[in-house]
Amino acid sequence: QVQIVESGGGLVQPGGSLKLSCFASGFTFANYFMSWYRQAPGQERELVARISSGGHSTNYADSVKGRFTISRDNAKNTVYLQMNSLKLEDTAVYYCNAHATEVYDYWGQGTQVTVSS
């Protein structure tokens, strides 16, 4: 079965850093675009970052551009989100998503990131 598990969330001060990891299994990881989304209380889920199947191309939300970096290791079936210069507004549950077509779209359970002084 498909499994997507996020880890690495926690509490960090403004200006600090965190690195999230997403471990995937049950599908051909190297064939999928991988993305990080986030959702704050009362807010819609938004796309944070996306990386192509081979890791060559990336896209970022304007709000995180220059601060966050998405990467992947297809040999480990893992995608990462390095988050630097964190702000209060980055507080959210962060979700890992795998997408190949309109049919194949998988989600993890999420990991909480809280930025607070």
C-alpha positions, 0 to 999 in steps of 0.5 A, a space after each residue: 500500500 501507499 505510505 507517505 510519512 512526514 517528520 521533522 516538524 517542531 517549535 522554532 524561534 523566528 529566524 531559525 531553521 528546520 528541515 522536514 523529511 518525507 518518506 514514501 513507499 508503495 509506488 514508483 517514487 522516481 516517477 512522481 512530482 513531489 510537493 510540500 503543502 501547508 495549512 494554517 488554522 482557518 486557512 486554505 491549504 497552499 502549495 509551498 514547493 514542488 520538485 520534478 521527478 528527476 529533481 531538476 526543476 523546482 517551484 516555490 510559493 512567493 512567500 517562501 522563495 529564497 528561504 525554503 529549498 526542496 530536494 529529493 533523493 530518489 534512491 531513498 524515496 525521500 523528499 526534503 524541505 529545508 526551511 531557513 529564516 522562519 517567520 511567524 506566518 510559516 506556522 502551519 501543518 506541512 503535508 507531503 504530496 506525491 503526484 503523477 497524473 490526475 489519478 495518482 495523487 497521494 498525501 501524508 498525515 502532516 507534521 506541525 511547524 510552529 514558529 514562535 518566540 
